[in-house]
Amino acid sequence: MESPTPVRILTVCTGNICRSPVAERLLQAGLDQVLPGAFQVRSAGTRAMVGDPIQPLSADIIRMYGGTERGFAARQLTPKILGETDIVLTMTSRHRGEVLQLDASLLKRTFTIREFARMLEALEERDNAAGPTEKAPDAGTLWRGLPARLASVRHLALAADAADNEVVDPYRRSPEVYRQMEDELAPAILTILRYARLNTPA
């Protein structure tokens, strides 16, 4: 019996060496614990430092949360990469716009990562209030169906401030800015992993 195609998640930032690799490696590590082999998380940059490793302070954050930075090389975002993706999670609204310039068909499947996390929380609240519903039969059905379901709660998850959708770029900046990046990114990643743990069918 063929194993099902993994759910393919792409994280996107600018250089693909600071923010999106942290999201990639921590989401992959967490989702592997939820259901090994069911998810494939990759990243790319809109102006990637192609071939570069993850920046050292970002690598420290990845290790601190139990991921690994090994074997990473930055790559440029292309239409081909987008064509092989189920869900795109960007670090800023600008990155979301750049993704859609490359592939407008991804409009309903591209989110800033912080917006995506808020929408998952809104969806969960609504589902809990509605009572028991029919569960998706497998991880692929659940996650590939998520964008359509999230569209119905977008109005419940609007940012109080546009900055609440953004993850700061720490490249060539101080350790404090890396900590700000972590403070903006980590809660979103943990929300996504919590949703996965509670809702992904085995």
Secondary structure, DSSP 8 states (H G I E B T S, - for coil): ------EEEEEEESSSSSHHHHHHHHHHHHHHHHSTTSEEEEEEETT--TT----HHHHHHHHHTT---TT----B--HHHHHT-SEEEESSHHHHHHHHHH-GGGGGGEEEHHHHHHHHHHHHHHHHHH------SSHHHHHHHHHHHHHTTGGGS--SSGGGG-----TTS-HHHHHHHHHHHHHHHHHHHHHHHHH---
